[in-house]
Amino acid sequence: MSTLGETIKKKLVDELQATHVQVTDLSSGCGQNIEVTIVSSQFEGKRLLQRHTLVNKVLKDEIAEIHAFSQKPLTPAEWAKRQPSA
């Protein structure tokens, strides 16, 4: 993972108490197109726009440096539903 990816992950874990963060560089390694999946209980009871606002506030400086940023903010229950059954 790139330095930017590590910074993004650390900030989301520290500030949103994320239990899972997956940072994917969709730009072939140049770091200009980032996709992030975030699982946090802080998203409970919040609409999608409110979740995005939380993430954008935490990553304000990082988002300003890249060309494209997409996020999938999920609650732990939503994340569990997306996991394959064992």
Summary of the structure (lengths in Angstrom):
residues: 86
radius of gyration: 12.7
end to end distance: 28.1
largest distance: 39.9
contacts: 225
relative contact order: 0.21
helix: 48%
strand: 23%
